[in-house]
Amino acid sequence: MLQTLIALTFLIIPVSGFAESLKAELTDFNGKAQTLESVTGKGKWSIVMFWAHDCHVCNKEAHSYVDFHQKHNQTDAEVIGVSLDGKTNKKQAVEFVKRHKLNFTNLIGEPDDVAGIFEDLTGADWVGTPTFLIYNPKGEIRAQQVGAVPVDLIESFIAKETGK
């Protein structure tokens, strides 16, 4: 079922929910290997935010996603961050997490690996940060967006998808 959600100037384009991701390495900030599949599809909507420590929009909007996660984490949705900072900029990525008090799971990978994961999952070209994927509670990708997405638009999208 192909749907398009347009609000203001923001566009979320649903994509196939059964794409297989690259097996490129993502880790948590303690160095444990992870995949997007290992952190999504756990009975909640997962909003995956691809970010970088030096992304102006990421720095400006981080608090919105912290608030969204706080509001929804115990019920219907969660945020998962994926940093493109890699080993070279891991220290700056850790500082970003601390500075913005990110209260959600964050993974990190090398820029080319993260871009490849996104492209493999969506079939779309990687553009940059921030970029979002929205997974339904079963772990199927339902939408993608390049650029900032207001959290009220995410909430509306989830409500529409769940029939609420």
C-alpha positions as CSV (number, residue, x, y, z in Angstrom):
1,M,0.0,0.0,0.0
2,L,1.7,3.2,-1.2
3,Q,0.8,6.4,0.7
4,T,2.3,9.8,0.7
5,L,2.0,12.2,3.6
6,I,2.6,15.9,2.8
7,A,2.4,18.6,5.5
8,L,3.7,22.1,5.0
9,T,6.9,21.6,3.1
10,F,7.8,18.2,4.6
11,L,7.4,15.0,2.8
12,I,7.5,11.4,4.1
13,I,7.7,8.8,1.4
14,P,6.8,5.2,2.4
15,V,9.1,2.5,1.2
16,S,9.1,-1.2,1.1
17,G,9.1,-2.8,4.6
18,F,11.0,-5.9,3.7
19,A,14.4,-4.6,2.5
20,E,17.5,-6.3,3.7
21,S,20.1,-4.0,5.1
22,L,23.8,-4.1,4.4
23,K,25.8,-6.0,6.9
24,A,28.1,-3.0,7.4
25,E,29.1,-2.4,10.9
26,L,27.2,-0.3,13.3
27,T,28.1,-0.4,17.0
28,D,26.6,1.1,20.2
29,F,28.9,3.6,21.9
30,N,30.4,0.8,24.0
31,G,31.6,-0.9,20.8
32,K,29.0,-3.7,20.7
33,A,28.0,-4.6,17.1
34,Q,24.4,-3.8,16.3
35,T,22.1,-3.6,13.3
36,L,19.0,-1.6,12.7
37,E,17.1,-4.8,12.7
38,S,18.3,-5.6,16.2
39,V,16.9,-2.4,17.7
40,T,13.6,-2.0,15.7
41,G,10.5,-4.1,15.5
42,K,10.0,-4.6,19.2
43,G,6.3,-3.7,19.3
44,K,6.8,0.1,19.0
45,W,7.2,2.5,16.2
46,S,10.9,3.3,15.8
47,I,12.0,6.7,14.5
48,V,15.5,6.3,13.3
49,M,17.4,9.6,13.1
50,F,20.7,9.7,11.2
51,W,22.8,12.5,12.6
52,A,26.3,13.9,12.8
53,H,27.9,16.0,15.5
54,D,28.6,18.9,13.1
55,C,25.2,18.9,11.4
56,H,23.6,22.3,12.2
57,V,20.0,21.0,11.8
58,C,20.8,18.0,14.0
59,N,22.1,20.2,16.7
60,K,19.1,22.6,16.4
61,E,16.5,19.8,16.4
62,A,17.9,17.3,18.9
63,H,15.8,18.5,21.8
64,S,12.6,17.8,19.8
65,Y,13.5,14.2,19.5
66,V,14.5,13.9,23.1
67,D,11.1,15.2,24.1
68,F,9.3,12.9,21.6
69,H,11.1,9.9,23.0
70,Q,10.3,10.9,26.5
71,K,6.6,11.3,25.7
72,H,6.2,8.1,23.7
73,N,8.9,5.6,24.9
74,Q,6.7,4.0,27.6
75,T,3.8,3.5,25.2
76,D,4.0,3.5,21.4
77,A,7.2,4.9,19.9
78,E,10.9,5.4,20.4
79,V,13.7,7.3,18.8
80,I,16.9,5.5,17.7
81,G,19.9,7.6,16.7
82,V,22.6,6.6,14.2
83,S,25.7,8.8,14.1
84,L,27.8,9.0,11.0
85,D,30.8,10.3,12.9
86,G,32.7,7.0,12.8
87,K,35.8,6.2,14.7
88,T,37.6,9.5,13.7
89,N,34.9,11.7,15.3
90,K,33.6,9.4,18.0
91,K,34.7,11.8,20.7
92,Q,32.7,14.6,19.2
93,A,29.7,12.2,18.8
94,V,29.9,11.3,22.5
95,E,30.0,15.0,23.3
96,F,26.9,15.5,21.1
97,V,25.0,12.8,23.0
98,K,26.0,14.4,26.3
99,R,25.3,18.0,25.2
100,H,21.8,17.2,24.0
101,K,21.1,14.7,26.8
102,L,20.0,12.1,24.2
103,N,17.8,9.7,26.2
104,F,17.5,7.1,23.5
105,T,19.6,4.4,22.0
106,N,22.4,5.7,19.7
107,L,24.5,3.7,17.3
108,I,27.6,4.8,15.4
109,G,29.2,3.8,12.1
110,E,31.5,5.0,9.4
111,P,29.9,7.6,7.1
112,D,30.1,5.4,3.9
113,D,28.8,2.4,5.8
114,V,25.8,4.3,7.2
115,A,25.0,5.8,3.8
116,G,25.2,2.3,2.3
117,I,22.8,0.9,4.9
118,F,20.3,3.7,4.1
119,E,20.6,3.2,0.3
120,D,20.3,-0.6,0.6
121,L,17.2,-0.3,2.9
122,T,15.4,2.3,0.8
123,G,16.7,2.2,-2.7
124,A,17.2,6.0,-2.5
125,D,20.4,7.9,-2.7
126,W,22.0,9.1,0.5
127,V,21.7,12.9,0.7
128,G,22.9,13.8,4.2
129,T,21.9,14.5,7.8
130,P,19.5,14.6,9.3
131,T,17.7,11.8,7.6
132,F,14.9,9.7,9.1
133,L,13.4,6.2,8.7
134,I,10.1,5.3,10.4
135,Y,9.6,1.6,11.2
136,N,6.3,0.2,12.3
137,P,6.0,-2.0,15.4
138,K,6.8,-5.1,13.3
139,G,10.1,-3.6,12.1
140,E,9.0,-2.7,8.6
141,I,10.1,0.6,7.1
142,R,7.0,2.7,6.5
143,A,8.6,6.1,5.6
144,Q,11.8,8.0,4.9
145,Q,12.6,11.7,5.0
146,V,15.7,13.7,4.3
147,G,15.8,16.8,6.5
148,A,14.2,17.8,9.7
149,V,10.8,16.4,10.5
150,P,8.6,18.1,13.0
151,V,7.6,15.7,15.7
152,D,3.9,16.6,15.3
153,L,4.1,15.4,11.7
154,I,5.6,12.1,13.0
155,E,2.8,11.8,15.5
156,S,0.2,12.5,12.8
157,F,1.8,9.9,10.5
158,I,1.7,7.2,13.3
159,A,-1.9,8.1,14.1
160,K,-2.9,7.8,10.5
161,E,-1.1,4.5,10.0
162,T,-2.7,3.0,13.2
163,G,-6.1,4.3,12.4
164,K,-6.3,6.6,15.5
